Amino acid sequence: MATRIDRRFAKLKNEGRAGLVAYIMAGDPDPGTSWTILEGLPAAGVDVIELGMCFTDPMADGPVIQVAGQRALRAGMTLRKMLDMVRRFRRDDDETPIVLMGYYNPIYAYGNEAFLREAREAGLDGLIIVDLPPEEDGELCIPALGTGLNWIRLATPTTDDRRLPAVLENTSGFLYYVSVTGITGAKGADAEVVARAVSRLRARTPLPVAVGFGIKTPEQAAAIARVAEAAVVGSAFCQKVADGLDGDGRAKPGCAGEVLDLARALSQGVRGARR
């Protein structure tokens, strides 16, 4: 059965364009502002939403997303509250896919069975759990697939031909290609290098390829949109939130609007790219 993610990428293919995937940290900088951003992303041109789950030890994240997670933790964000955000979002939007991106520890503490049941009930569509390798698929991946959730895996520049089959085996929805080595937001992506990598991946899987890490501007997003099925932007959104805070760390009145303005600009870049 086709998932929301499958339907969205099929729609993008029919429209002859790439998509924009936006990562935001749930609860950053406070529940109200975070909700305003989440609610406004589809109208701003975002095709798929990655909702970050704050965690105390975010090993794959750069400083911008780490600080965003710390703000969300201070604001009281929890996994249960994040699922409540998804549930609330689904009251008015039954089409835009939402993917949870984060680490396994909060899910393990919540209880895998309870989490998967409540995630599906809330309207979540997929999971990106960066610290669960293919060797641990029996832990959460296989049960998640059994409930109808997509399991989205990361491939990197160091994923060689020996490792790639294991990465692809239980991946669904789309493949997330990390365009640079290292942590999020560290350096920019080279579109020519990415194009070669995406061609290699397409030869091994029919899944759409979304490219992330190092994409911050509409021009960079457009360059990726010409060679992949989607461009993923995360650190730039979290930085825009940080830029919209006052000296006490509270959101200024225009904070959410500035984040959504960035989404609109990135979407225009992606939609204007010729493939």
Order of alpha helices (4+ residues) and beta strands (2+ residues): alpha-beta-alpha-beta-alpha-alpha-beta-alpha-alpha-beta-alpha-beta-beta-alpha-beta-alpha-beta-alpha-beta-alpha-alpha
